């Protein structure tokens, strides 16, 4: 059965909601791609690289879902999210050329917050799935995946915050 939006669901609101989450995933793809490169010399390199791949895959899934439901993708929102993510890189971190150790702390915090938002979207879609003609199990699996992603970021955040604010000679193992 092809997905459809029944009259019991406000198609415009659902479309805006999905477009906002697609915009967030656009920023998430950019952020995690950068994190994968920046975390290459950490114990979490492989997990962050996998996170980046997963978020890109989820973005493709969300784009396909929006298309299948027949609601607008609103590309201007995606462009704004991409621009905002890139402008966010211009923060003053006390370093002109190099990355600050604080950056890893902030990036993991931002991505944990973003994934919590995405978790809410998957839960909402799981609730709406039967009415939309979708398989709730798909969204239940995405919910579990989001929880696992948060766990990865929790571990990376612990490592980052343990080391970020120490003098170079006082780095914790």
C-alpha positions as CSV (number, residue, x, y, z in Angstrom):
1,X,0.0,0.0,0.0
2,X,1.4,3.4,-1.0
3,X,1.7,5.9,1.8
4,X,-0.9,8.7,1.8
5,X,-2.0,11.4,4.2
6,X,-5.6,10.9,5.3
7,X,-7.9,13.8,6.1
8,X,-7.5,13.0,9.8
9,X,-3.9,14.4,9.6
10,X,-3.1,18.0,8.7
11,X,-1.0,17.5,5.6
12,X,0.4,21.1,5.7
13,X,1.6,20.7,9.3
14,X,3.0,17.3,8.6
15,X,4.8,18.6,5.6
16,X,6.3,21.5,7.5
17,X,7.3,19.2,10.3
18,X,9.0,16.8,7.9
19,X,10.7,19.7,6.0
20,X,12.1,21.0,9.2
21,X,13.5,17.6,10.1
22,X,14.9,17.3,6.6
23,X,16.6,20.7,7.1
24,X,18.0,19.5,10.3
25,X,19.4,16.4,8.7
26,X,21.0,18.5,6.0
27,X,22.9,20.3,8.8
28,X,23.6,17.0,10.5
29,X,25.2,15.6,7.3
30,X,27.5,18.6,7.1
31,X,28.3,18.6,10.8
32,X,29.0,14.8,11.1
33,X,31.1,14.8,7.9
34,X,33.3,17.5,9.4
35,X,33.4,15.6,12.7
36,X,34.4,12.4,11.0
37,X,37.5,14.2,9.6
38,X,38.2,16.1,12.9
39,X,37.9,13.0,15.1
40,X,40.1,10.9,12.9
41,X,42.8,10.7,15.6
42,X,40.5,9.8,18.4
43,X,39.3,6.5,19.8
44,X,35.9,7.3,18.2
45,X,37.0,7.8,14.6
46,X,35.3,4.7,13.2
47,X,32.1,5.3,15.2
48,X,31.8,9.0,14.2
49,X,32.5,8.0,10.6
50,X,29.7,5.5,10.8
51,X,27.4,8.1,12.4
52,X,28.1,10.3,9.4
53,X,27.2,7.6,7.0
54,X,24.0,6.7,9.0
55,X,22.8,10.3,9.1
56,X,23.3,10.7,5.3
57,X,21.3,7.4,4.8
58,X,18.5,8.7,7.1
59,X,18.4,12.0,5.2
60,X,17.9,10.1,1.9
61,X,15.1,8.0,3.6
62,X,13.4,11.2,4.8
63,X,13.6,12.8,1.4
64,X,12.1,9.7,-0.2
65,X,9.3,9.7,2.5
66,X,8.5,13.3,1.9
67,X,8.3,12.7,-1.9
68,X,6.2,9.5,-1.4
69,X,3.8,11.4,0.9
70,X,3.5,14.2,-1.7
71,X,4.4,17.0,0.6
72,X,6.9,19.8,-0.4
73,X,10.6,19.4,0.5
74,X,11.0,23.1,0.9
75,X,14.6,23.3,-0.3
76,X,15.0,26.9,1.0
77,X,14.8,25.4,4.5
78,X,17.5,22.9,3.7
79,X,19.7,25.6,2.2
80,X,19.2,27.8,5.3
81,X,20.2,24.9,7.6
82,X,23.3,24.2,5.5
83,X,24.3,27.9,5.6
84,X,23.6,28.1,9.4
85,X,25.7,25.0,10.0
86,X,28.6,26.4,8.0
87,X,28.3,29.9,9.6
88,X,28.4,28.2,13.0
89,X,31.9,27.1,12.3
90,X,33.0,30.7,12.4
91,X,32.8,30.9,16.1
92,X,35.5,32.6,18.1
93,X,37.4,29.8,19.8
94,X,40.6,31.6,20.7
95,X,42.4,30.0,17.8
96,X,43.1,31.7,14.5
97,X,44.2,28.7,12.4
98,X,43.9,25.5,14.4
99,X,40.9,23.8,15.9
100,X,40.3,24.4,19.6
101,X,40.1,21.2,21.8
102,X,36.8,22.8,23.0
103,X,35.3,22.3,19.5
104,X,35.0,18.5,20.0
105,X,33.0,19.2,23.2
106,X,30.7,21.6,21.5
107,X,30.2,19.5,18.4
108,X,29.3,16.4,20.3
109,X,26.8,18.4,22.4
110,X,25.2,19.9,19.3
111,X,24.9,16.6,17.6
112,X,23.4,14.9,20.7
113,X,20.8,17.6,20.8
114,X,20.1,17.2,17.1
115,X,19.7,13.5,17.4
116,X,17.4,13.9,20.4
117,X,15.2,16.0,18.0
118,X,15.5,13.3,15.3
119,X,14.5,10.7,17.9
120,X,11.3,12.6,18.5
121,X,10.6,12.7,14.8
122,X,11.0,8.9,14.5
123,X,8.7,8.4,17.5
124,X,6.1,10.8,16.0
125,X,6.2,9.0,12.6
126,X,5.9,5.6,14.4
127,X,2.7,6.8,16.0
128,X,1.4,8.2,12.7
129,X,2.6,5.3,10.5
130,X,-0.6,3.2,10.5
131,X,-2.7,6.2,9.4
132,X,-0.1,7.1,6.7
133,X,0.0,3.5,5.4
134,X,3.6,3.1,6.6
135,X,5.3,0.3,8.6
136,X,5.7,1.4,12.2
137,X,8.5,-1.1,12.6
138,X,10.7,1.0,10.3
139,X,10.4,4.0,12.6
140,X,10.9,1.8,15.7
141,X,14.2,0.6,14.2
142,X,15.2,4.2,13.4
143,X,14.4,5.1,17.0
144,X,16.7,2.4,18.3
145,X,19.4,3.6,15.9
146,X,19.0,7.1,17.2
147,X,19.5,5.9,20.8
148,X,22.6,4.0,19.7
149,X,23.9,7.2,18.0
150,X,23.4,9.2,21.2
151,X,25.4,6.6,23.1
152,X,28.3,7.0,20.7
153,X,28.2,10.7,21.1
154,X,27.9,10.3,24.9
155,X,31.2,8.4,24.9
156,X,32.9,10.8,22.5
157,X,31.7,13.7,24.7
158,X,33.1,12.1,27.8
159,X,36.5,11.8,26.1
160,X,36.3,15.3,24.7
161,X,35.3,17.0,27.9
162,X,37.9,15.1,29.9
163,X,40.7,16.4,27.7
164,X,39.5,19.7,26.2
165,X,40.2,22.1,29.1
166,X,43.5,20.7,30.3
167,X,47.0,21.9,29.5
168,X,48.7,19.9,26.8
169,X,50.9,18.0,29.4
170,X,47.9,17.1,31.5
171,X,45.9,15.2,29.0
172,X,43.9,12.3,30.5
173,X,44.3,8.8,28.9
